[in-house]
Each structure stands twice: as C-alpha cells, then as structure tokens.
Amino acid sequence: MMVEPNWDYFINEPLDSGTIRFETKTERALYAHVIAGEANWMEQQTLERLKTWRLAKHDLEAFLDGRRVARAKASL
C-alpha cells in the first residue's frame, strides 16, 4: 500500500497552518510529495520507489531555486 498525500488539504488549507510555513500551495504540495515518496521507499525499498522519491526531491529543489532566482531579479 502506497502513501498518498492528502491533496484536499493542500488545496483548501491556509498556508500558515501546520508546523512548516510555506509561501505557496505548490511548494507545500511538492514538499508533501517528497515526504510521501520517502515513506513509500522506506516501506518497500525498490528502485522504482527510490527514483520516485529522488524525482520529487529534484522537483521541489528546482521550484525553490526558481523562486530564489525570481526574488533576486525582483530585488534588482
């Protein structure tokens, strides 16, 4: 059985709720995908689940890097 994030929470819940504060709902959803991917890999350590987890981490890092670049350009 695979862990799946509660997507309804990420769509409807305010960004300032929870223990981690996020700037956007996209960031929060990508973070949840990373956590679910890690939990799935820990449960059943297959190469496919490891790839899914690593891809989710890469997506989150790319999103955060893009936000940092956009902020840097905006402050110029």
Secondary structure as UniProt FT lines:
FT   HELIX           7..12
FT   TURN            15..16
FT   HELIX           25..43
FT   HELIX           47..74
//
